[in-house]
Amino acid sequence: MNEMGANREQWITEACAGFASTKPANINYYRLILETLWPPGHSIPGPVVPLSHLRQVINNFRGEPYADTPRRIRELQGEEGFLGIVRFGSGSKTRYQLLSIEISPKREQRIKLSEAFWQKILLKYQDRCAVCGRQPPLVRLDRDHKIPRLRGGGNEEDNWQPLCAECNNFKSTACRGCQLECTHCPWAFPETFAPIKISASDIQRIKALAIQQGMSSEALLRQIIESYFNSKT
């Protein structure tokens, strides 16, 4: 369907007739979200809509508060193939916009991990975020596919990792339009490709010594590294 001359009602009808989900409630929520992201009389791209407004639309439909609006939007973006829905911001400033009405092929629906399976993953990562290393209760750990299903990732054990909500959001943002092979991504495989971390105390020690020797911290660090490896040859 050409976006310039697209008919809103026809597109919504066709889009809602082809959902992968078979849950009547979720299908209703999907339709409400799409109708709100492309309101009557508006063209595409649609308006930028706050998450709070999308929540209110579903709350009004249900007659009571609903907590899973962001999850329903992620399902639309994910297994339902609405890649034209983009997210801006985070937390109370989260907003969404329908940039394109193109719908990609449906994907296998998300599975619900058993608690035993998830505990096995947490044990593997010592109850820490795989990227930043923070632990509950300081952060909440999300269940993340290392290689997104959109890029062919599966539900096997080796493709799961715990990410704190902040790192999960950063990873989602980094994935948009990324051409890097997922197997070399520092967000997907931080144990191999994440930047090397140096503690704050070690950084201060390097800076103090660099000042004493009248050189930059970077030059001193290179000198230390070269000296170490030269001593091993």
ABEGO torsion letter per residue (X at the ends): XBAAABBAAAAAAAAAAABABABAAAAAAAAAAAAAABBBGBBOBBBBBBAAAAAAAAAAAAGBBBAAAAAAAAAAABAAGBAABBBBEBEAABBBBBABABBBBBBBBBBBBBAAAAAAAAAAAGGBBAAAGBBOAABBBBBBBABBAAAGBBABAAABBBBBAAAAAAAAAAABGBABBAAABAAABAAAABBBBBBAAAAAAAAAAAAAAGBBAAAAAAAAAAAAAAAAX
